[in-house]
């Protein structure tokens, strides 16, 4: 995960755990866009990285 630093990973995982409404969005691409629009995620984070974050939160 080149652009997804450990600090950013932890921040996004914490945010996703606290905001279940975002996790209910089915498409990782849509979740990525929501995070970018909210200013929580840089645009160079890939959809695959967001999918990994969502899978990690479900565990």
C-alpha positions as CSV (number, residue, x, y, z in Angstrom):
1,X,0.0,0.0,0.0
2,X,2.2,2.7,-1.3
3,X,0.3,5.9,-0.5
4,X,-1.6,4.5,2.5
5,X,0.7,5.1,5.4
6,X,0.3,3.2,8.7
7,X,-1.0,6.4,10.3
8,X,-3.5,7.0,7.6
9,X,-4.6,3.3,7.7
10,X,-5.2,3.5,11.5
11,X,-7.1,6.8,11.1
12,X,-9.4,5.5,8.3
13,X,-10.0,2.2,10.1
14,X,-11.0,4.1,13.2
15,X,-13.3,6.4,11.2
16,X,-14.9,3.4,9.4
17,X,-15.5,1.6,12.6
18,X,-17.2,4.7,14.1
19,X,-19.3,5.5,11.0
20,X,-21.3,2.4,10.1
21,X,-23.4,4.3,7.5
22,X,-20.3,4.5,5.3
23,X,-19.6,0.8,5.7
24,X,-23.1,0.1,4.4
25,X,-22.2,1.5,1.0
26,X,-21.7,-1.6,-1.0
27,X,-19.1,-0.4,-3.5
28,X,-15.5,0.3,-2.4
29,X,-15.2,2.8,-5.2
30,X,-18.2,4.8,-3.7
31,X,-16.7,4.5,-0.2
32,X,-13.4,5.8,-1.6
33,X,-15.2,8.8,-3.2
34,X,-17.0,9.6,0.0
35,X,-13.8,9.6,2.0
36,X,-12.1,11.8,-0.6
37,X,-15.0,14.3,-0.6
38,X,-14.9,14.5,3.2
39,X,-11.2,15.2,3.0
40,X,-10.3,12.1,5.0
41,X,-8.4,10.3,2.2
42,X,-6.1,11.5,-0.5
43,X,-7.2,10.8,-4.1
44,X,-4.2,8.5,-4.7
45,X,-5.6,5.8,-2.4
46,X,-6.8,3.1,-4.6
47,X,-10.1,1.3,-4.6
48,X,-8.3,-2.0,-3.7
49,X,-6.8,-0.3,-0.7
50,X,-10.3,0.9,0.4
51,X,-11.6,-2.6,-0.1
52,X,-8.9,-4.0,2.1
53,X,-9.8,-1.4,4.8
54,X,-13.5,-2.4,4.6
55,X,-12.6,-6.1,4.9
56,X,-10.4,-5.4,7.9
57,X,-13.2,-3.4,9.6
58,X,-15.6,-6.4,9.2
59,X,-13.2,-8.8,11.0
